[in-house]
Amino acid sequence: MRNWIRATCVDDHGRRYPDSWTYYECVSCGARSKWYVDGRIEEPSEAEWSQHCGPR
């Protein structure tokens, strides 16, 4: 696990809701993924990865 994000998002109707996700990087192959609390999994863009998981 690389980083844990807690956020307030806005749906299509303008309603706000809490959301959270974490970023993972596979130590074997280097694949990167973004895992949401509700079970969704996405591949983050390079810009998003750099912003949230890059060196500080």
PDB file of N, CA, C and O in Angstrom:
ATOM      1  N   MET A   1       0.857  -1.182   0.000  1.00  0.00           N
ATOM      2  CA  MET A   1       0.000   0.000   0.000  1.00  0.00           C
ATOM      3  C   MET A   1       0.895   1.235   0.000  1.00  0.00           C
ATOM      4  O   MET A   1       1.881   1.305   0.734  1.00  0.00           O
ATOM      5  N   ARG A   2       0.534   2.203  -0.834  1.00  0.00           N
ATOM      6  CA  ARG A   2       1.349   3.399  -0.956  1.00  0.00           C
ATOM      7  C   ARG A   2       0.772   4.611  -0.237  1.00  0.00           C
ATOM      8  O   ARG A   2       1.512   5.372   0.387  1.00  0.00           O
ATOM      9  N   ASN A   3      -0.532   4.796  -0.318  1.00  0.00           N
ATOM     10  CA  ASN A   3      -1.126   5.998   0.244  1.00  0.00           C
ATOM     11  C   ASN A   3      -2.621   5.780   0.439  1.00  0.00           C
ATOM     12  O   ASN A   3      -3.250   5.082  -0.357  1.00  0.00           O
ATOM     13  N   TRP A   4      -3.197   6.363   1.479  1.00  0.00           N
ATOM     14  CA  TRP A   4      -4.629   6.235   1.769  1.00  0.00           C
ATOM     15  C   TRP A   4      -5.260   7.615   1.638  1.00  0.00           C
ATOM     16  O   TRP A   4      -4.771   8.576   2.232  1.00  0.00           O
ATOM     17  N   ILE A   5      -6.339   7.725   0.868  1.00  0.00           N
ATOM     18  CA  ILE A   5      -7.006   9.002   0.607  1.00  0.00           C
ATOM     19  C   ILE A   5      -8.425   8.948   1.158  1.00  0.00           C
ATOM     20  O   ILE A   5      -9.161   7.995   0.906  1.00  0.00           O
ATOM     21  N   ARG A   6      -8.801   9.971   1.908  1.00  0.00           N
ATOM     22  CA  ARG A   6     -10.187  10.164   2.338  1.00  0.00           C
ATOM     23  C   ARG A   6     -10.643  11.477   1.721  1.00  0.00           C
ATOM     24  O   ARG A   6      -9.950  12.490   1.821  1.00  0.00           O
ATOM     25  N   ALA A   7     -11.820  11.460   1.078  1.00  0.00           N
ATOM     26  CA  ALA A   7     -12.262  12.641   0.346  1.00  0.00           C
ATOM     27  C   ALA A   7     -13.771  12.796   0.416  1.00  0.00           C
ATOM     28  O   ALA A   7     -14.493  11.872   0.788  1.00  0.00           O
ATOM     29  N   THR A   8     -14.227  13.972   0.054  1.00  0.00           N
ATOM     30  CA  THR A   8     -15.640  14.239  -0.166  1.00  0.00           C
ATOM     31  C   THR A   8     -15.810  14.432  -1.663  1.00  0.00           C
ATOM     32  O   THR A   8     -15.185  15.306  -2.263  1.00  0.00           O
ATOM     33  N   CYS A   9     -16.663  13.606  -2.262  1.00  0.00           N
ATOM     34  CA  CYS A   9     -16.907  13.667  -3.704  1.00  0.00           C
ATOM     35  C   CYS A   9     -18.297  14.239  -3.960  1.00  0.00           C
ATOM     36  O   CYS A   9     -19.096  14.376  -3.034  1.00  0.00           O
ATOM     37  N   VAL A  10     -18.583  14.571  -5.207  1.00  0.00           N
ATOM     38  CA  VAL A  10     -19.878  15.125  -5.594  1.00  0.00           C
ATOM     39  C   VAL A  10     -20.461  14.250  -6.700  1.00  0.00           C
ATOM     40  O   VAL A  10     -19.787  13.964  -7.690  1.00  0.00           O
ATOM     41  N   ASP A  11     -21.726  13.820  -6.529  1.00  0.00           N
ATOM     42  CA  ASP A  11     -22.357  12.981  -7.548  1.00  0.00           C
ATOM     43  C   ASP A  11     -22.938  13.830  -8.682  1.00  0.00           C
ATOM     44  O   ASP A  11     -22.787  15.052  -8.688  1.00  0.00           O
ATOM     45  N   ASP A  12     -23.598  13.182  -9.632  1.00  0.00           N
ATOM     46  CA  ASP A  12     -24.152  13.865 -10.809  1.00  0.00           C
ATOM     47  C   ASP A  12     -25.264  14.850 -10.476  1.00  0.00           C
ATOM     48  O   ASP A  12     -25.605  15.704 -11.294  1.00  0.00           O
ATOM     49  N   HIS A  13     -25.831  14.735  -9.280  1.00  0.00           N
ATOM     50  CA  HIS A  13     -26.923  15.621  -8.865  1.00  0.00           C
ATOM     51  C   HIS A  13     -26.445  16.724  -7.920  1.00  0.00           C
ATOM     52  O   HIS A  13     -27.254  17.464  -7.362  1.00  0.00           O
ATOM     53  N   GLY A  14     -25.135  16.827  -7.747  1.00  0.00           N
ATOM     54  CA  GLY A  14     -24.580  17.863  -6.895  1.00  0.00           C
ATOM     55  C   GLY A  14     -24.541  17.524  -5.421  1.00  0.00           C
ATOM     56  O   GLY A  14     -24.193  18.371  -4.598  1.00  0.00           O
ATOM     57  N   ARG A  15     -24.898  16.283  -5.072  1.00  0.00           N
ATOM     58  CA  ARG A  15     -24.875  15.867  -3.666  1.00  0.00           C
ATOM     59  C   ARG A  15     -23.474  15.389  -3.294  1.00  0.00           C
ATOM     60  O   ARG A  15     -22.812  14.693  -4.065  1.00  0.00           O
ATOM     61  N   ARG A  16     -23.047  15.772  -2.116  1.00  0.00           N
ATOM     62  CA  ARG A  16     -21.729  15.385  -1.623  1.00  0.00           C
ATOM     63  C   ARG A  16     -21.823  14.055  -0.878  1.00  0.00           C
ATOM     64  O   ARG A  16     -22.829  13.770  -0.230  1.00  0.00           O
ATOM     65  N   TYR A  17     -20.772  13.248  -0.975  1.00  0.00           N
ATOM     66  CA  TYR A  17     -20.719  11.980  -0.256  1.00  0.00           C
ATOM     67  C   TYR A  17     -19.267  11.646   0.087  1.00  0.00           C
ATOM     68  O   TYR A  17     -18.353  12.038  -0.638  1.00  0.00           O
ATOM     69  N   PRO A  18     -19.054  10.925   1.186  1.00  0.00           N
ATOM     70  CA  PRO A  18     -17.685  10.546   1.563  1.00  0.00           C
ATOM     71  C   PRO A  18     -17.202   9.392   0.687  1.00  0.00           C
ATOM     72  O   PRO A  18     -17.989   8.532   0.294  1.00  0.00           O
ATOM     73  N   ASP A  19     -15.940   9.379   0.391  1.00  0.00           N
ATOM     74  CA  ASP A  19     -15.339   8.299  -0.379  1.00  0.00           C
ATOM     75  C   ASP A  19     -13.912   8.128   0.114  1.00  0.00           C
ATOM     76  O   ASP A  19     -13.337   9.050   0.692  1.00  0.00           O
ATOM     77  N   SER A  20     -13.345   6.968  -0.109  1.00  0.00           N
ATOM     78  CA  SER A  20     -11.952   6.747   0.260  1.00  0.00           C
ATOM     79  C   SER A  20     -11.374   5.650  -0.621  1.00  0.00           C
ATOM     80  O   SER A  20     -12.094   4.779  -1.107  1.00  0.00           O
ATOM     81  N   TRP A  21     -10.081   5.708  -0.816  1.00  0.00           N
ATOM     82  CA  TRP A  21      -9.384   4.724  -1.624  1.00  0.00           C
ATOM     83  C   TRP A  21      -7.926   4.691  -1.219  1.00  0.00           C
ATOM     84  O   TRP A  21      -7.437   5.560  -0.498  1.00  0.00           O
ATOM     85  N   THR A  22      -7.253   3.673  -1.699  1.00  0.00           N
ATOM     86  CA  THR A  22      -5.830   3.536  -1.436  1.00  0.00           C
ATOM     87  C   THR A  22      -5.125   3.136  -2.728  1.00  0.00           C
ATOM     88  O   THR A  22      -5.727   2.532  -3.617  1.00  0.00           O
ATOM     89  N   TYR A  23      -3.869   3.474  -2.818  1.00  0.00           N
ATOM     90  CA  TYR A  23      -3.065   3.151  -3.996  1.00  0.00           C
ATOM     91  C   TYR A  23      -2.147   1.986  -3.665  1.00  0.00           C
ATOM     92  O   TYR A  23      -1.554   1.933  -2.587  1.00  0.00           O
ATOM     93  N   TYR A  24      -2.035   1.051  -4.605  1.00  0.00           N
ATOM     94  CA  TYR A  24      -1.155  -0.102  -4.440  1.00  0.00           C
ATOM     95  C   TYR A  24      -0.206  -0.194  -5.629  1.00  0.00           C
ATOM     96  O   TYR A  24      -0.547   0.175  -6.754  1.00  0.00           O
ATOM     97  N   GLU A  25       0.989  -0.694  -5.348  1.00  0.00           N
ATOM     98  CA  GLU A  25       1.958  -0.982  -6.410  1.00  0.00           C
ATOM     99  C   GLU A  25       2.501  -2.384  -6.164  1.00  0.00           C
ATOM    100  O   GLU A  25       3.017  -2.669  -5.083  1.00  0.00           O
ATOM    101  N   CYS A  26       2.388  -3.262  -7.160  1.00  0.00           N
ATOM    102  CA  CYS A  26       2.851  -4.637  -7.042  1.00  0.00           C
ATOM    103  C   CYS A  26       4.384  -4.658  -6.981  1.00  0.00           C
ATOM    104  O   CYS A  26       5.053  -4.077  -7.836  1.00  0.00           O
ATOM    105  N   VAL A  27       4.925  -5.327  -5.975  1.00  0.00           N
ATOM    106  CA  VAL A  27       6.378  -5.382  -5.830  1.00  0.00           C
ATOM    107  C   VAL A  27       7.013  -6.294  -6.875  1.00  0.00           C
ATOM    108  O   VAL A  27       8.197  -6.140  -7.173  1.00  0.00           O
ATOM    109  N   SER A  28       6.266  -7.232  -7.435  1.00  0.00           N
ATOM    110  CA  SER A  28       6.805  -8.145  -8.444  1.00  0.00           C
ATOM    111  C   SER A  28       6.834  -7.542  -9.844  1.00  0.00           C
ATOM    112  O   SER A  28       7.859  -7.589 -10.524  1.00  0.00           O
ATOM    113  N   CYS A  29       5.703  -6.971 -10.276  1.00  0.00           N
ATOM    114  CA  CYS A  29       5.611  -6.498 -11.661  1.00  0.00           C
ATOM    115  C   CYS A  29       5.516  -4.980 -11.793  1.00  0.00           C
ATOM    116  O   CYS A  29       5.653  -4.454 -12.897  1.00  0.00           O
ATOM    117  N   GLY A  30       5.286  -4.267 -10.691  1.00  0.00           N
ATOM    118  CA  GLY A  30       5.200  -2.810 -10.739  1.00  0.00           C
ATOM    119  C   GLY A  30       3.850  -2.262 -11.162  1.00  0.00           C
ATOM    120  O   GLY A  30       3.702  -1.052 -11.332  1.00  0.00           O
ATOM    121  N   ALA A  31       2.842  -3.150 -11.338  1.00  0.00           N
ATOM    122  CA  ALA A  31       1.501  -2.689 -11.707  1.00  0.00           C
ATOM    123  C   ALA A  31       0.945  -1.799 -10.601  1.00  0.00           C
ATOM    124  O   ALA A  31       1.164  -2.054  -9.417  1.00  0.00           O
ATOM    125  N   ARG A  32       0.229  -0.761 -10.997  1.00  0.00           N
ATOM    126  CA  ARG A  32      -0.343   0.191 -10.039  1.00  0.00           C
ATOM    127  C   ARG A  32      -1.861   0.125 -10.095  1.00  0.00           C
ATOM    128  O   ARG A  32      -2.446  -0.016 -11.169  1.00  0.00           O
ATOM    129  N   SER A  33      -2.496   0.228  -8.926  1.00  0.00           N
ATOM    130  CA  SER A  33      -3.953   0.189  -8.881  1.00  0.00           C
ATOM    131  C   SER A  33      -4.474   1.098  -7.782  1.00  0.00           C
ATOM    132  O   SER A  33      -3.762   1.468  -6.849  1.00  0.00           O
ATOM    133  N   LYS A  34      -5.744   1.440  -7.931  1.00  0.00           N
ATOM    134  CA  LYS A  34      -6.450   2.314  -6.996  1.00  0.00           C
ATOM    135  C   LYS A  34      -7.658   1.528  -6.506  1.00  0.00           C
ATOM    136  O   LYS A  34      -8.570   1.244  -7.283  1.00  0.00           O
ATOM    137  N   TRP A  35      -7.672   1.174  -5.219  1.00  0.00           N
ATOM    138  CA  TRP A  35      -8.733   0.345  -4.640  1.00  0.00           C
ATOM    139  C   TRP A  35      -9.653   1.216  -3.791  1.00  0.00           C
ATOM    140  O   TRP A  35      -9.216   1.868  -2.842  1.00  0.00           O
ATOM    141  N   TYR A  36     -10.945   1.214  -4.153  1.00  0.00           N
ATOM    142  CA  TYR A  36     -11.955   1.969  -3.410  1.00  0.00           C
ATOM    143  C   TYR A  36     -12.524   1.122  -2.281  1.00  0.00           C
ATOM    144  O   TYR A  36     -12.476  -0.107  -2.326  1.00  0.00           O
ATOM    145  N   VAL A  37     -13.056   1.785  -1.278  1.00  0.00           N
ATOM    146  CA  VAL A  37     -13.658   1.119  -0.126  1.00  0.00           C
ATOM    147  C   VAL A  37     -14.850   0.242  -0.549  1.00  0.00           C
ATOM    148  O   VAL A  37     -15.118  -0.773   0.094  1.00  0.00           O
ATOM    149  N   ASP A  38     -15.566   0.618  -1.617  1.00  0.00           N
ATOM    150  CA  ASP A  38     -16.737  -0.152  -2.050  1.00  0.00           C
ATOM    151  C   ASP A  38     -16.375  -1.328  -2.962  1.00  0.00           C
ATOM    152  O   ASP A  38     -17.266  -2.007  -3.473  1.00  0.00           O
ATOM    153  N   GLY A  39     -15.080  -1.575  -3.171  1.00  0.00           N
ATOM    154  CA  GLY A  39     -14.650  -2.729  -3.960  1.00  0.00           C
ATOM    155  C   GLY A  39     -14.218  -2.436  -5.386  1.00  0.00           C
ATOM    156  O   GLY A  39     -13.653  -3.305  -6.050  1.00  0.00           O
ATOM    157  N   ARG A  40     -14.475  -1.226  -5.867  1.00  0.00           N
ATOM    158  CA  ARG A  40     -14.038  -0.879  -7.225  1.00  0.00           C
ATOM    159  C   ARG A  40     -12.514  -0.843  -7.284  1.00  0.00           C
ATOM    160  O   ARG A  40     -11.853  -0.501  -6.304  1.00  0.00           O
ATOM    161  N   ILE A  41     -11.972  -1.194  -8.430  1.00  0.00           N
ATOM    162  CA  ILE A  41     -10.534  -1.120  -8.656  1.00  0.00           C
ATOM    163  C   ILE A  41     -10.312  -0.432  -9.996  1.00  0.00           C
ATOM    164  O   ILE A  41     -10.925  -0.798 -10.999  1.00  0.00           O
ATOM    165  N   GLU A  42      -9.431   0.567 -10.011  1.00  0.00           N
ATOM    166  CA  GLU A  42      -9.112   1.305 -11.229  1.00  0.00           C
ATOM    167  C   GLU A  42      -7.603   1.401 -11.376  1.00  0.00           C
ATOM    168  O   GLU A  42      -6.856   1.181 -10.422  1.00  0.00           O
ATOM    169  N   GLU A  43      -7.167   1.731 -12.580  1.00  0.00           N
ATOM    170  CA  GLU A  43      -5.760   2.001 -12.822  1.00  0.00           C
ATOM    171  C   GLU A  43      -5.574   3.523 -12.817  1.00  0.00           C
ATOM    172  O   GLU A  43      -6.144   4.208 -13.666  1.00  0.00           O
ATOM    173  N   PRO A  44      -4.792   4.061 -11.883  1.00  0.00           N
ATOM    174  CA  PRO A  44      -4.614   5.513 -11.830  1.00  0.00           C
ATOM    175  C   PRO A  44      -3.753   6.018 -12.989  1.00  0.00           C
ATOM    176  O   PRO A  44      -2.878   5.306 -13.482  1.00  0.00           O
ATOM    177  N   SER A  45      -4.011   7.243 -13.411  1.00  0.00           N
ATOM    178  CA  SER A  45      -3.181   7.853 -14.450  1.00  0.00           C
ATOM    179  C   SER A  45      -1.789   8.145 -13.876  1.00  0.00           C
ATOM    180  O   SER A  45      -1.595   8.161 -12.661  1.00  0.00           O
ATOM    181  N   GLU A  46      -0.851   8.368 -14.756  1.00  0.00           N
ATOM    182  CA  GLU A  46       0.507   8.695 -14.315  1.00  0.00           C
ATOM    183  C   GLU A  46       0.518   9.994 -13.510  1.00  0.00           C
ATOM    184  O   GLU A  46       1.235  10.102 -12.515  1.00  0.00           O
ATOM    185  N   ALA A  47      -0.275  10.979 -13.939  1.00  0.00           N
ATOM    186  CA  ALA A  47      -0.346  12.262 -13.225  1.00  0.00           C
ATOM    187  C   ALA A  47      -0.921  12.074 -11.821  1.00  0.00           C
ATOM    188  O   ALA A  47      -0.406  12.641 -10.858  1.00  0.00           O
ATOM    189  N   GLU A  48      -1.981  11.285 -11.704  1.00  0.00           N
ATOM    190  CA  GLU A  48      -2.591  11.028 -10.394  1.00  0.00           C
ATOM    191  C   GLU A  48      -1.604  10.291  -9.489  1.00  0.00           C
ATOM    192  O   GLU A  48      -1.465  10.639  -8.316  1.00  0.00           O
ATOM    193  N   TRP A  49      -0.922   9.282 -10.021  1.00  0.00           N
ATOM    194  CA  TRP A  49       0.055   8.528  -9.229  1.00  0.00           C
ATOM    195  C   TRP A  49       1.161   9.453  -8.724  1.00  0.00           C
ATOM    196  O   TRP A  49       1.539   9.404  -7.553  1.00  0.00           O
ATOM    197  N   SER A  50       1.676  10.299  -9.621  1.00  0.00           N
ATOM    198  CA  SER A  50       2.747  11.225  -9.234  1.00  0.00           C
ATOM    199  C   SER A  50       2.288  12.190  -8.158  1.00  0.00           C
ATOM    200  O   SER A  50       3.040  12.500  -7.233  1.00  0.00           O
ATOM    201  N   GLN A  51       1.058  12.665  -8.275  1.00  0.00           N
ATOM    202  CA  GLN A  51       0.537  13.631  -7.305  1.00  0.00           C
ATOM    203  C   GLN A  51       0.383  13.019  -5.911  1.00  0.00           C
ATOM    204  O   GLN A  51       0.728  13.652  -4.913  1.00  0.00           O
ATOM    205  N   HIS A  52      -0.131  11.798  -5.841  1.00  0.00           N
ATOM    206  CA  HIS A  52      -0.466  11.196  -4.540  1.00  0.00           C
ATOM    207  C   HIS A  52       0.572  10.227  -4.003  1.00  0.00           C
ATOM    208  O   HIS A  52       0.604   9.970  -2.799  1.00  0.00           O
ATOM    209  N   CYS A  53       1.418   9.685  -4.863  1.00  0.00           N
ATOM    210  CA  CYS A  53       2.350   8.640  -4.419  1.00  0.00           C
ATOM    211  C   CYS A  53       3.814   8.955  -4.726  1.00  0.00           C
ATOM    212  O   CYS A  53       4.706   8.180  -4.381  1.00  0.00           O
ATOM    213  N   GLY A  54       4.051  10.074  -5.362  1.00  0.00           N
ATOM    214  CA  GLY A  54       5.419  10.425  -5.712  1.00  0.00           C
ATOM    215  C   GLY A  54       6.243  10.808  -4.491  1.00  0.00           C
ATOM    216  O   GLY A  54       5.715  10.946  -3.388  1.00  0.00           O
ATOM    217  N   PRO A  55       7.534  10.976  -4.700  1.00  0.00           N
ATOM    218  CA  PRO A  55       8.392  11.382  -3.571  1.00  0.00           C
ATOM    219  C   PRO A  55       7.977  12.748  -3.030  1.00  0.00           C
ATOM    220  O   PRO A  55       7.507  13.610  -3.773  1.00  0.00           O
ATOM    221  N   ARG A  56       8.154  12.924  -1.751  1.00  0.00           N
ATOM    222  CA  ARG A  56       7.759  14.182  -1.105  1.00  0.00           C
ATOM    223  C   ARG A  56       8.954  15.026  -0.807  1.00  0.00           C
ATOM    224  O   ARG A  56       8.816  16.122  -0.263  1.00  0.00           O
TER     225      ARG A  56
END
